[in-house]
Structure formats: structure tokens, C-alpha cells
């Protein structure tokens, strides 16, 4: 092989390794949100399990050495779950902070 071919092979290997590391980090971040799935409802569960299944299955939009599509799906699921978590926390705060009016003295 010529020197240029080796350089291209090394560059491709570095890019593949970088995208693999990115996909693994996104998967770890997604798995850490798993403890909140019960509170996030069916949409959160579908996003979580759908993203993990898409990442694990060998059938992808792009071949497996290129993890850009996997990273996109994982990042999209992480963003969606993050937004669901923010909405859930806001709803919990709203129900906890709802002031109750004092009964006051009877009129009459």
C-alpha cells in the first residue's frame, strides 16, 4: 500500500473510533435517565427503548463503522427525555406550591 492509502486508513480508523466513543457516551447518558422512566410516561419509555434498540441492532441507515446515525438517535432521545423530565419537575413543583386558601372566619 502506498503512504497516502495508509494515511486514509488511519484517518478513517480515528474517525470511526471517535464516533464509537461518542455513541457509547450518549448511550451511557441515556441509560442514566432510566430511573425516571416510570414518571415520564409511555412516550419516555418508547424513546428510551427505541433509541437503545436502534443502536444495538445491526440494521441502520448507515453501516455500523459509521456511528453518526446512532449518535443522532441517542442524542435525540436524550434531548426528548430531558425535556420530558423538565416538564415533569415543573408539574411537580406546581402541585406542591399550589397555595391553599385559609378558611377564614364564617360570615353571617
N, C-alpha and C positions, 0 to 999 in steps of 0.2 A: 504494500500500500504506500501511496505517496504521503508526503508530510501534510499536505492540505487535507487529505482524507482523514488522517488521524486527528487533526485539529477539529474537523467537523464531528467526528465520533465523540471526542472528548466534550465538545460543547453540547452536543445532544444528550450525553450522559449527565452532565451537570444540570441541564435544564430539566431532565426527567427526574433527577434526584430532588431538585428544588421543589418541583410541583408535587412530588410524593410527600415530602416533608410538610408542605402547605396543606395538602389534603388530610394528612394524619392529624395535624394540629387542629384543623377545623372539625374533624370528627371527634377529637377529644373534647373540644369546647361544646359540641353538640351533646355529647354523652353526659357532660356535667349538668346540663339542663334537664336531664331525665327525671330528677327528683320532683320537678314541678309539673310533670305531665298530667297528673290527676286533676290539678287545679286549672289547667289550661284548656281542658275540654277535648272534644274529638278532633278539632282542627289541628291542635298542637300535636296530638298523637299521630295523626296522618302525616304531618310534616316531618316529625322526628323519624318515625319508622320508614317512611318513604325515602327520605334522604339517605338513611343508612343502607337500605336495601339497594338503592341505585348505586351507591358507592361500592358495595360488596359484589354485586352481580357483575359478571364479565361482559354483559351486553350493554354497551354505552353508545353515546353519539360519536365519540372519538375513541380510537384504540386505547387500551389500558396504559401503555407507557406515557400517554399524554393525559395528565390528570386535571386539565383545565375545566372540563365539563363537570367532573366530580367536585372540584373545588367550588364551582359556581352553584351547584345544587346544595352543597353543605353550607355555603355562606348564605344562600337564600333562606334555607331552613333556619339557620341561626338568627338571621335578622327577623324572620317572621315570629319565631319563638320569643325573641327578645321583646318585640312589640306586644305580643300577647301577654307576656309577663308584666310589662309596664301597665297595660290596661287592667290586668288582674289586681296589681298592687293599688292602683288608683281607685278601683271599685272597693277594695277592702278598706282603704282609708276613708272613703266617702261614707261607708256604712258605719265605721267606728266613730267618725267625727260628726255624725248627724246629731245636732243638739236636740234634747228633749225639752219641751216647754214645761216649766213648773206649773203645777195645778193652780196655785193661787187661791185666795180666799173666795168662798162662794158668794155669789151676788144674790141679793134678794131683798 
